[in-house]
Amino acid sequence: LDYGLFLCKSVDLYLLCPQLYLDVVGGKTRQVRAVPSENIRVTVPRDAEIDYIIECRRFLYAPIKEGDIVGQIIYTSNGERIASSDLCVTENCDKTEEKITFFDWLFGLFGISK
């Protein structure tokens, strides 16, 4: 029995996810943080490598509410899908009241600030 347990490891997939910040268009803040909605623990062979694929938009439109689902993260091992989780926003982002000129929008699109 110990031999079988020795060949496996338990991994918290939440810890593998990088810090993910998404740009916000028309919001009071420029970025919001997205995290997996749940912590998934899996048992895999000790020598298995776990990779992830993040599927989400490059930017979001305000307003955004805490808990909004903005994408998903798919965990794979040896090319096989082992788990997935929704990506949720951790903070609110209200819509800005100020008018944005075309050039402000264009510069913001390319990440250039005045």
Secondary structure, 3 states (H helix, E strand, C coil): CHHHHHCEEEEEHHHHCCCEEEEEECECCCEEEEEECCCCEEEEECCCCEEEEEEECCEEECCECCCCEEEEEEEEECCEEEEEEEEEECCCECECCCCCCHHHHHHHHCCCCC
